[in-house]
Structure formats: C-alpha cells, structure tokens
Amino acid sequence: MTQPNPAVMHGAQSAMAKLASRQTQFIFNEWYVAAMAGEVNRTLFKRTILGRSIVFFRTQAGEAVAMDDRCAHRSYPLSASTLDGDTIVCRYHGIRYDAEGNWIEVPSQEKCPKNTGVRSYKLIEQGALIWIWMGDKTAADTAHMPTQPWMVASEWARTNGAMHLKGNYVSLHENLMDLTHLTYLHADTIGTPDYAKAQFDVVLNEHEFILRRNVVPTKLPPVWGKPTGLEGSETAARIAQSRFVAPSLHEVSVTFYESTLPAETRPEFQIKTAHLVTPETHSSTHYFILHGRNFALEDTAIGEFMHENLFAAFNEDVVGLALVEDALERADDEFYEISIGSDRASVAMRRYLKMRADSERAE
C-alpha cells in the first residue's frame, strides 16, 4: 500500500498555503451579482452575500435598494418587517428606515437620533442582473464593473438562471478555469472523450487568467451539434477559452465550425457563458449564469433547448462541487492536494485571489 511521502506532503501543504481556499477572507471591494432583476420587487427580499445578511426591495419609482438586514436597535430582521412606501418599518419597535438605511422615525420618542441606522449598499442594474458593491461605497467605481459587452448587446441572444451551490466560490472558479473535467463529470451532457487530452495553452496576466483548448477534429455533443447543424460530423471544431475576469465573473467562450471547410467560407457559431460567482458563506455560493449565442437569435426553441441541456450540465458541477466541499470540511491536519499541469492557470488565479484578500485585510 502506498504511503504519503512526508516530504511531498509538506511541500504540497506549503504550496497550498499561498493559494486562496475556503478559509480565505472575502474580497469586499468588488462588484458582485446580488440578484436577477426579476427577484427584487415591492416585497422585502433577503439574501446572504459574503457572510452578510442583506434586505432588498424596489422603491415606488422602481429603483433597487439594499441594506443590512437587521434593525440597529435590537437586531430584528428588516426583511421580516413592513415596507411602507419607500421606507421599512421595523416590526419589533416601529423604527422607520429610509432607502439609505437611515433612521427617520422612532415612535417612542419625539426626536429621532441623526446619523443612525444601518449600512446601505450601492447597486447597479444592467440587463437581467443587479450588481452590488460590498465594500467601501466611496470606492465603488462603475468603470471597473466586470460586465462584458455581449451581456447586453442586441447582436446576442441570451438566457439566464441561478443555482445554489453548497460549496465555496474558490472551488467553483477553479472548476471553471480548467474544463478537463468535461470528459468525466459531464460525460453525459456537454463532454466528449477527446476533450481532456486536447492541446491547451495558458495566458497569465496581472489579474486575468486564460486557458484555451482546441478540440479539432471532434464530434459535438447534441447541445452544440443540433443548434449549429454540425450534429453527426466527425470533423467539427470546438475552440474553447476559459477566462477569469474578476472574483465575481468567469467567462467561457466557445467557437464551433466544420473544420474541413475553408476558413473564408465556413459558418462559425459562437457561444459565451458568464458564470457569475457570488460567495454566500465560506462554504456556499450563489451561482448566477448568463448564456449567450450569436446565431439563431430569433429561434426561441433553440434557446430553450440549449438552456435546458446546459443547466443539466451546470447542475452536475453543483453536485460534484458539493461532494468536494464535504471532503474539504472533513479534512484533517494531514490534508494536502497536488496540482498538475492543467492547473497552471487556476493556481495563478488562486494566488491572485489570496493576494487581493490579504491586501484588503491589511488595509
């Protein structure tokens, strides 16, 4: 029976200490997706983001609002209170909050204390998504939002959805960074036997990490073969790129075409998926997904077919990463993991996340 080599174990543990993990401090000075636009309305709605409980609602004018979900008096949940116009009235002692989280009325006394209340958050609504800035509001620069042009462009058709992951957000980013697992975890949905062994190259920038894989020739799974008309071809091309954009966004882009046709005449089909990663706690994640295509824009049946099959695959990730989380939770002092060649980009990404978290904590 093979026993762990103490030197190997120590080296692996030392390397792991330099990478972000489920224990790493959250990065607050960043834009995250708080909710799908349709989730926030005139009913008080609560969600935990980066370990903070937050209440959401829309004003009568339709503007989305977010603030800490507890009364500053005795911590009664504001989400369990009453929305009155554009204010929340705490159901415990009647203290009233405006849309900025300020106290504006204390029924039991004549004067309401000034500069008292709870923290509110800056929100930006773009298309199907509501983004939230979790850190210092004065540092919330909309120019640094990680949104990509295709996410709102008319030249792309989109579908969206959300899933709850019982796993940490670092593991989800790593899952998306190296799609070798398509051959195995997604064997029945979007994977093919040749995907894991296809050649790949890595691009590492200061805060952008990319892994590209060319799977040529290949036979596309039905989710891509049927919509593109390449189903059944043994010589299709699948050119895939996984790109870490920000702690809240990982983008996967894929181009499909028939590889035997001349480059200047062949039709090419592109899809992009924004995997929007919002930590809930250190062991759970809000997983929002925006999927786009630049073909068959008016064909709702194709959109529904792709959406159904893709979300079946994404659910396989959710199930698999929950199993990983369970193993991580039970890890003891001898726990270690060893990285392999295809982890190069994800290891760089995890170093970056840890650097960001450590730097923010020091500040």
C-alpha positions in Angstrom: 0.0 0.0 0.0 1.4 3.4 -1.0 2.0 5.7 2.0 2.1 9.5 1.7 5.7 10.8 1.4 6.2 13.2 4.2 8.4 15.5 2.1 5.8 15.5 -0.7 3.0 16.2 1.8 4.9 19.1 3.4 5.8 20.6 0.1 2.2 20.4 -1.1 0.9 21.9 2.1 3.4 24.8 1.8 2.3 25.5 -1.7 -1.4 25.3 -0.7 -0.8 28.0 2.0 -0.1 30.5 -0.8 -3.4 29.9 -2.6 -6.9 31.1 -1.8 -9.1 28.4 -0.3 -12.4 28.1 1.5 -10.8 29.8 4.6 -9.6 32.9 2.8 -11.0 36.2 3.7 -13.7 37.5 1.3 -12.8 40.3 -1.2 -15.3 43.1 -0.4 -14.1 45.9 -2.7 -15.5 44.2 -5.8 -18.7 44.2 -7.8 -20.8 41.0 -7.4 -24.2 39.9 -8.8 -26.7 40.3 -6.0 -29.8 39.0 -7.7 -31.5 38.6 -11.0 -33.5 41.8 -11.8 -36.8 39.9 -11.5 -36.1 38.8 -8.0 -36.2 42.3 -6.5 -39.7 43.9 -6.3 -42.0 45.5 -3.8 -41.7 42.6 -1.4 -38.9 42.6 1.1 -36.4 40.0 0.0 -33.4 38.8 1.9 -30.1 37.2 0.8 -26.7 36.5 2.4 -23.7 37.8 0.4 -20.1 37.5 1.6 -21.5 36.4 5.0 -23.7 39.5 5.4 -27.4 39.3 5.6 -29.0 41.9 3.3 -32.6 43.0 2.6 -33.6 44.2 -0.9 -36.7 46.0 -2.3 -37.6 48.4 -5.0 -38.8 51.9 -4.4 -42.1 53.1 -5.8 -40.1 54.5 -8.7 -38.6 51.1 -9.4 -35.1 51.6 -8.1 -33.5 48.6 -6.3 -32.4 49.2 -2.7 -30.1 47.1 -0.4 -29.2 47.5 3.3 -28.1 45.3 6.2 -31.0 43.1 7.3 -31.2 43.9 10.9 -32.6 46.8 13.0 -29.8 48.8 14.6 -31.9 48.9 17.8 -32.3 45.3 18.7 -31.4 43.4 15.6 -34.9 42.4 14.4 -34.7 41.3 10.7 -35.8 44.2 8.5 -36.8 41.5 5.9 -39.4 40.4 8.4 -40.7 43.9 8.8 -43.1 46.2 6.8 -42.4 48.0 3.5 -44.3 51.3 3.7 -43.8 53.5 0.6 -40.0 53.8 0.2 -39.4 53.1 3.9 -39.1 50.0 6.1 -40.9 50.0 9.5 -39.3 47.5 11.9 -42.0 45.1 13.1 -40.4 44.9 16.6 -40.5 48.5 17.9 -41.6 50.5 14.9 -38.3 52.3 14.0 -38.5 53.6 10.4 -35.7 53.4 7.9 -35.4 55.4 4.6 -33.9 53.9 1.4 -30.4 54.8 2.6 -30.7 52.8 5.8 -31.1 55.9 8.0 -33.4 56.2 11.0 -36.1 58.7 10.2 -38.6 57.9 13.0 -38.5 56.4 16.5 -42.2 56.2 17.7 -41.3 56.0 21.4 -39.6 59.4 21.4 -40.1 62.8 19.9 -36.7 63.3 18.3 -35.1 60.8 16.0 -31.3 60.4 16.5 -29.4 61.7 13.5 -26.7 59.7 11.7 -28.1 56.5 13.0 -29.1 53.4 11.0 -27.7 50.5 9.1 -25.3 50.2 6.2 -26.7 50.5 2.7 -25.1 49.2 -0.5 -24.6 50.7 -3.9 -26.5 48.8 -6.6 -26.3 48.9 -10.4 -28.9 47.3 -12.6 -27.7 46.1 -16.0 -30.0 44.0 -18.2 -31.0 40.9 -16.3 -28.6 41.5 -13.4 -28.4 43.6 -10.3 -24.8 44.2 -9.2 -23.8 45.1 -5.7 -20.6 46.8 -4.3 -19.9 45.1 -0.9 -17.0 47.3 0.2 -16.4 51.0 0.8 -19.1 52.9 -1.1 -16.7 55.7 -1.9 -14.5 53.2 -3.8 -17.4 51.9 -5.9 -16.2 52.8 -9.4 -18.7 51.7 -12.1 -15.9 51.9 -14.7 -14.4 48.8 -13.1 -17.5 46.6 -13.4 -16.6 43.3 -14.9 -19.6 43.2 -17.3 -18.8 42.3 -20.9 -20.4 44.0 -24.0 -22.1 40.8 -25.2 -24.1 40.6 -21.9 -26.4 43.4 -23.1 -25.7 43.7 -26.9 -28.6 43.2 -29.3 -26.3 41.0 -31.5 -26.6 38.3 -28.9 -29.5 36.2 -27.7 -29.4 35.3 -24.0 -30.9 33.1 -21.4 -30.2 33.2 -17.7 -30.8 31.3 -14.4 -29.4 30.8 -11.0 -28.3 27.9 -8.8 -27.3 27.5 -5.2 -24.0 25.8 -4.7 -23.2 24.0 -1.4 -19.5 24.7 -2.0 -17.0 27.5 -1.7 -16.5 30.1 -4.5 -12.8 29.4 -5.0 -13.6 25.8 -5.9 -16.2 27.0 -8.4 -13.7 29.3 -10.1 -11.1 26.5 -10.3 -13.8 24.2 -11.7 -14.4 26.8 -14.5 -10.7 27.5 -15.1 -9.8 24.0 -16.3 -12.5 22.3 -18.2 -10.6 19.0 -18.4 -13.4 17.6 -16.2 -15.9 17.9 -19.2 -14.7 14.5 -20.3 -15.6 12.9 -17.0 -18.0 14.9 -14.8 -20.1 15.9 -17.9 -19.7 12.7 -19.9 -23.5 12.5 -20.4 -24.1 16.2 -21.2 -21.5 18.6 -22.7 -18.3 16.5 -22.5 -16.6 14.3 -25.2 -13.9 11.7 -24.7 -11.3 13.7 -26.5 -11.7 17.0 -24.6 -9.4 16.2 -21.7 -6.4 15.2 -23.9 -6.8 18.1 -26.4 -3.9 20.5 -26.5 -4.2 23.7 -24.5 -2.3 26.9 -23.8 -2.3 29.3 -20.9 -2.1 33.1 -20.8 -1.3 34.7 -17.4 -1.7 38.4 -16.9 -1.6 40.5 -13.7 -5.2 39.8 -12.9 -6.6 37.9 -15.9 -6.0 34.2 -16.4 -6.9 32.3 -19.5 -6.8 28.7 -20.6 -7.5 27.9 -24.3 -8.2 24.5 -25.7 -8.6 23.5 -29.4 -10.6 20.3 -29.8 -10.2 19.5 -33.5 -11.4 17.3 -35.1 -14.3 16.3 -32.7 -17.9 15.2 -32.6 -20.0 17.7 -30.8 -22.5 16.7 -28.1 -26.2 17.3 -29.0 -26.3 20.6 -27.0 -24.0 22.2 -29.6 -24.4 19.8 -32.6 -28.2 20.3 -33.0 -28.3 24.2 -32.8 -25.3 24.6 -35.2 -26.3 21.9 -37.7 -23.0 20.1 -37.0 -24.6 17.1 -35.3 -23.1 13.8 -36.6 -20.0 15.4 -38.1 -16.7 13.7 -37.0 -14.7 16.7 -38.1 -16.2 19.6 -36.2 -14.1 22.1 -34.3 -14.6 23.2 -30.7 -12.3 26.1 -29.8 -12.8 26.9 -26.1 -11.5 29.6 -23.8 -11.9 29.8 -20.0 -11.1 33.3 -18.7 -11.1 34.6 -15.1 -12.2 38.2 -15.4 -12.8 39.1 -11.7 -13.6 37.4 -8.4 -17.3 37.7 -9.4 -17.0 36.7 -13.1 -15.6 33.8 -15.1 -16.3 33.8 -18.8 -16.3 30.7 -21.1 -16.3 31.4 -24.8 -16.5 28.7 -27.5 -16.5 28.8 -31.3 -17.8 25.9 -33.4 -17.3 25.2 -37.1 -16.8 22.4 -39.7 -13.0 22.0 -39.8 -12.9 20.6 -43.4 -14.4 23.8 -44.9 -12.2 26.7 -46.0 -11.8 29.3 -43.2 -13.0 32.2 -45.5 -16.3 30.4 -46.3 -17.3 28.3 -43.4 -20.0 29.4 -40.9 -18.8 29.9 -37.4 -21.0 29.7 -34.3 -20.1 31.4 -31.0 -21.5 31.0 -27.5 -20.4 32.8 -24.4 -21.3 32.0 -20.8 -20.9 34.4 -17.9 -20.5 32.3 -14.8 -21.3 34.9 -12.1 -19.9 33.9 -8.8 -21.1 35.5 -5.5 -20.0 33.9 -2.2 -22.8 33.4 0.3 -20.6 32.0 3.1 -17.3 30.3 3.1 -18.9 27.0 2.2 -21.8 28.1 -0.1 -22.1 30.2 -3.2 -24.8 32.0 -5.3 -24.2 30.8 -8.8 -25.8 33.1 -11.5 -25.5 32.2 -15.2 -26.0 34.3 -18.3 -25.6 32.3 -21.5 -25.4 34.0 -24.9 -25.2 33.0 -28.6 -24.6 35.0 -31.8 -26.7 32.7 -34.1 -30.4 31.8 -34.4 -31.2 35.0 -32.5 -35.0 34.7 -33.0 -35.3 31.0 -32.6 -36.7 30.6 -29.0 -36.9 26.8 -29.4 -33.1 26.6 -29.9 -32.6 28.9 -26.9 -34.8 26.7 -24.7 -33.1 23.5 -25.9 -29.6 24.9 -25.2 -30.7 26.3 -21.8 -32.2 23.0 -20.6 -29.2 21.0 -21.6 -26.7 23.5 -20.3 -28.3 23.7 -16.9 -28.4 20.0 -16.7 -24.6 20.1 -17.1 -24.2 23.0 -14.6 -26.2 21.0 -12.1 -23.6 18.3 -12.4 -21.0 20.9 -11.3 -23.1 21.9 -8.4 -23.5 18.2 -7.3 -19.8 17.5 -7.8 -18.5 20.6 -6.0 -20.8 19.8 -3.1 -19.0 16.5 -2.8 -15.7 18.3 -2.9 -16.9 20.7 -0.2 -17.9 17.8 2.0 -14.4 16.3 1.7 -12.8 19.7 2.5 -14.9 20.1 5.6 -13.7 16.7 6.9 -10.0 17.4 6.1 -7.5 16.9 9.0 -4.0 18.2 9.6 -2.5 15.8 7.1 -4.7 17.1 4.3 -2.9 18.1 1.1 -3.6 18.4 -2.7 -1.1 18.1 -5.5 -1.5 20.3 -8.6 -0.9 19.0 -12.2 0.0 20.7 -15.5 -3.5 21.8 -16.5 -3.8 23.6 -13.1 -1.3 26.3 -14.1 -4.0 29.0 -14.8 -6.1 28.1 -11.8 -3.1 28.1 -9.4 -2.2 31.6 -10.7 -5.9 32.7 -10.2 -5.9 31.3 -6.6 -2.7 33.2 -5.8 -4.3 36.4 -7.1 -7.4 35.9 -5.0 -5.4 35.4 -1.9 -3.2 38.4 -2.7 -6.4 40.5 -3.1 -7.9 39.2 0.1 -4.7 39.7 2.2 -4.1 43.2 0.8 -7.6 44.3 1.6 -7.5 42.9 5.1 -4.2 44.6 5.7 -5.7 47.9 4.6 
